Amino acid sequence: MTDKHVPPKGVQQTGERAVRWISAGHAGRNFTDVGRNRAHQLAEGRGLTDAEVKKMRAYFARHTVDKQADGFKRGTDGFPSPGRVAWDAWGGDAGERWVRRIDV
C-alpha cells in the first residue's frame, strides 16, 4: 500500500471535463467545495492518500443511484445535470473502477 495513488489518464480527463462544467455553471447551487477540490485534484493528476481513496469509494456507493436521474446521460434533457457534474468531479465511471482496484 502507498499513501499516494496517482489517478490514471482517463480519470484525469474526467476530472478535467468536470472542471470545465463547473466553470460553465453546470454544477448547481448545492455543489460543494469538496467536490470542486476533488475535480481539480484528479484533473491535475495529484496523488490521493489511502483515506481519500476510501472517501471516493464511499461517494460512489452513495451516489450510484444518481446515474438514473434526468440529464445524467449525454443526449438527454438537462445534460449535464448537477449530479453528472458531481459524478465526474469524483472521477466518473473510470474513477469508480480505479478506486475499486486499489488495495487500501
C-alpha positions in Angstrom: 0.0 0.0 0.0 1.0 3.5 -0.7 -0.3 6.9 0.5 -0.2 8.4 -3.0 -2.3 6.9 -5.7 -1.9 8.8 -8.9 -5.1 8.9 -11.0 -4.8 7.2 -14.4 -5.2 9.4 -17.6 -8.9 8.5 -18.0 -9.7 9.7 -14.5 -7.7 12.9 -15.1 -9.6 13.6 -18.3 -12.9 13.1 -16.5 -11.8 15.5 -13.8 -10.8 18.0 -16.5 -14.3 17.7 -18.0 -15.9 18.3 -14.6 -13.7 21.4 -14.0 -14.9 22.8 -17.4 -18.6 22.1 -16.4 -18.1 23.6 -13.0 -16.6 26.8 -14.6 -19.5 26.9 -17.0 -22.0 26.9 -14.1 -23.5 23.4 -14.6 -22.7 22.2 -11.0 -25.7 23.7 -9.4 -26.1 25.8 -6.3 -25.6 22.9 -3.8 -22.2 21.8 -5.3 -19.6 21.5 -2.5 -16.1 22.8 -2.2 -15.1 19.1 -1.5 -16.4 18.1 -5.0 -14.7 21.2 -6.6 -11.4 20.4 -4.9 -11.6 16.7 -5.9 -12.2 17.6 -9.5 -9.1 19.8 -9.5 -7.0 17.2 -7.7 -7.9 14.5 -10.3 -7.6 16.8 -13.3 -4.2 17.9 -12.2 -3.1 14.2 -11.6 -2.3 14.8 -8.0 -1.9 11.6 -5.9 -4.6 10.6 -3.4 -4.0 9.2 0.0 -5.5 6.0 1.2 -8.1 8.0 3.2 -9.1 9.9 0.0 -9.4 6.6 -1.9 -11.8 5.4 0.8 -13.8 8.6 0.6 -14.1 8.2 -3.2 -15.4 4.6 -2.7 -17.9 5.9 -0.2 -19.0 8.6 -2.6 -19.6 6.2 -5.4 -21.5 3.8 -3.2 -23.9 6.6 -2.1 -24.3 8.2 -5.5 -24.6 5.4 -8.0 -28.4 5.9 -7.9 -27.8 9.4 -9.4 -27.0 7.8 -12.7 -30.7 7.1 -13.2 -31.6 10.8 -13.0 -32.6 13.0 -15.9 -29.7 14.8 -17.5 -27.1 12.3 -16.4 -26.6 10.7 -19.9 -25.3 12.6 -22.9 -28.2 13.3 -25.3 -30.8 13.6 -22.5 -32.6 16.8 -21.5 -30.7 18.8 -18.9 -27.3 17.2 -19.7 -25.0 17.7 -17.8 -27.1 17.6 -14.7 -25.6 18.7 -11.4 -25.5 15.1 -10.4 -23.5 14.2 -13.5 -21.1 17.1 -12.9 -20.6 15.8 -9.3 -20.1 12.2 -10.5 -17.4 13.4 -12.9 -15.8 15.6 -10.3 -15.2 12.4 -8.3 -13.7 10.7 -11.4 -16.8 9.3 -13.1 -17.1 5.7 -14.1 -13.3 5.5 -14.7 -12.7 6.7 -11.2 -15.1 4.3 -9.7 -13.4 1.4 -11.5 -9.9 2.7 -10.5 -10.6 3.1 -6.7 -12.2 -0.4 -6.6 -8.9 -1.9 -7.7 -6.7 -0.1 -5.1 -5.8 -2.1 -2.1 -6.2 0.1 1.0 
